Amino acid sequence: MMHMTFYWGKQVTILFDGWKTNSWGSYSLSLLACFILASFYQYMEDKRLRLKISYVSKTSYSSATDAPLLRSGVPSKLTLGRIGSAFLFSLNSAIGYMLMLAVMSFNGGVFIAVVLGLGIGYILFRGIGEEEILYGSSCGCA
């Protein structure tokens, strides 16, 4: 029977019928896997944002007056940067949905492992130099 409220215990099914834990060892390894996957999610998000920023900086305009007020809805051409960014976005979305479904097992340990993995991954991969990623330049008009 599926739990509909948070519970604590070593017996949990995560994502697939084949991923069941019955012992403390398998439960601990599963929590470690959820933690690593959540940290990897933050790593991939950092790589995707950096790729997107590098793509935007290559296509930036020389001055604010050269930039169009509105972007056209359809990109003029697909470049390797856009395709790579789309691939990373798709991969990161899939990992995010898998993490969400793992949390929906309603096991307290899985929830804590995913949240800690996201937090530690953010500190390790996205907390450093995020200002450059978000803002790029100190000039407000760029």
C-alpha positions as CSV (number, residue, x, y, z in Angstrom):
1,M,0.0,0.0,0.0
2,M,1.2,3.5,-0.9
3,H,1.8,5.9,2.0
4,M,0.0,9.3,1.7
5,T,1.7,10.9,4.7
6,F,5.3,11.1,5.7
7,Y,6.6,8.1,7.5
8,W,9.9,7.0,8.9
9,G,11.4,3.6,8.2
10,K,13.8,1.6,6.2
11,Q,11.2,-0.1,3.9
12,V,10.6,2.2,1.0
13,T,10.0,1.9,-2.7
14,I,11.8,4.7,-4.7
15,L,10.8,5.4,-8.3
16,F,10.6,1.8,-9.5
17,D,9.2,-1.5,-8.1
18,G,12.8,-2.9,-8.4
19,W,14.2,-0.1,-6.1
20,K,13.0,-1.4,-2.8
21,T,14.9,-1.2,0.5
22,N,14.5,-3.8,3.2
23,S,17.7,-3.4,5.2
24,W,19.5,-0.4,6.8
25,G,22.3,-0.9,4.3
26,S,20.2,-0.7,1.2
27,Y,18.2,2.2,2.7
28,S,21.5,4.1,3.4
29,L,22.8,3.5,-0.1
30,S,19.4,4.7,-1.5
31,L,19.6,7.8,0.6
32,L,23.1,8.4,-0.6
33,A,22.0,7.9,-4.2
34,C,19.2,10.5,-3.8
35,F,21.6,12.9,-2.2
36,I,24.1,12.5,-5.0
37,L,21.4,12.9,-7.7
38,A,20.1,16.1,-6.0
39,S,23.7,17.5,-5.9
40,F,24.2,16.5,-9.5
41,Y,21.0,18.4,-10.4
42,Q,22.5,21.6,-9.0
43,Y,25.8,20.9,-10.9
44,M,23.9,20.5,-14.2
45,E,21.9,23.6,-13.6
46,D,25.1,25.6,-13.1
47,K,26.5,24.2,-16.3
48,R,23.3,25.0,-18.2
49,L,23.2,28.6,-16.9
50,R,26.9,29.1,-17.7
51,L,26.4,27.8,-21.2
52,K,23.4,30.0,-21.7
53,I,25.3,33.1,-20.5
54,S,28.2,32.3,-22.7
55,Y,25.8,32.0,-25.7
56,V,24.1,35.3,-24.8
57,S,27.5,37.1,-24.4
58,K,28.6,35.9,-27.9
59,T,25.4,37.3,-29.4
60,S,25.3,40.5,-27.4
61,Y,25.1,43.8,-29.1
62,S,27.9,46.4,-29.1
63,S,25.7,49.0,-27.4
64,A,22.3,49.2,-25.8
65,T,21.0,51.2,-28.8
66,D,21.8,48.4,-31.2
67,A,19.7,45.8,-29.3
68,P,16.2,45.3,-30.5
69,L,13.4,46.2,-28.1
70,L,11.6,42.9,-28.7
71,R,13.1,39.6,-29.7
72,S,11.5,37.7,-32.5
73,G,9.6,34.7,-31.4
74,V,11.4,32.2,-33.6
75,P,15.2,32.0,-33.4
76,S,16.9,32.7,-36.7
77,K,19.1,29.7,-36.6
78,L,19.9,26.8,-34.3
79,T,23.5,26.9,-33.1
80,L,25.5,24.4,-31.1
81,G,25.1,26.6,-28.0
82,R,21.3,26.6,-28.3
83,I,21.1,22.9,-28.9
84,G,23.5,22.2,-26.0
85,S,21.5,24.4,-23.7
86,A,18.2,22.7,-24.8
87,F,19.8,19.3,-24.1
88,L,21.0,20.3,-20.7
89,F,17.6,21.8,-19.9
90,S,15.9,18.6,-20.9
91,L,18.3,16.5,-18.9
92,N,18.0,18.7,-15.8
93,S,14.2,18.7,-16.1
94,A,14.2,14.9,-16.1
95,I,16.5,14.7,-13.1
96,G,14.2,17.3,-11.3
97,Y,11.1,15.3,-12.0
98,M,12.8,12.1,-10.8
99,L,13.7,13.8,-7.6
100,M,10.2,15.0,-7.2
101,L,8.9,11.5,-7.6
102,A,11.4,10.1,-5.2
103,V,10.2,12.6,-2.6
104,M,6.6,11.5,-3.3
105,S,7.5,8.2,-1.8
106,F,6.7,10.1,1.4
107,N,9.6,8.7,3.3
108,G,11.2,11.2,5.6
109,G,14.7,10.0,5.0
110,V,14.3,10.4,1.2
111,F,12.9,13.8,1.7
112,I,15.8,14.9,3.9
113,A,18.4,13.4,1.6
114,V,17.0,15.2,-1.5
115,V,16.7,18.6,0.3
116,L,20.2,18.3,1.8
117,G,21.6,17.2,-1.6
118,L,20.0,20.3,-3.2
119,G,21.4,22.6,-0.5
120,I,24.9,21.1,-0.5
121,G,24.9,21.0,-4.3
122,Y,23.9,24.7,-4.4
123,I,26.7,25.6,-2.0
124,L,29.3,23.6,-3.9
125,F,28.3,24.4,-7.5
126,R,26.0,27.4,-7.7
127,G,26.9,29.5,-4.7
128,I,30.3,30.5,-6.2
129,G,30.3,33.2,-8.8
130,E,26.6,33.3,-9.2
131,E,26.6,37.1,-9.4
132,E,28.6,36.9,-12.7
133,I,26.2,34.3,-14.0
134,L,23.1,36.3,-13.2
135,Y,24.3,39.7,-14.0
136,G,27.2,39.2,-16.3
137,S,28.4,42.8,-16.3
138,S,28.4,45.5,-13.7
139,C,27.0,48.0,-16.2
140,G,23.3,48.3,-15.8
141,C,22.7,49.0,-19.5
142,A,24.5,45.9,-20.8
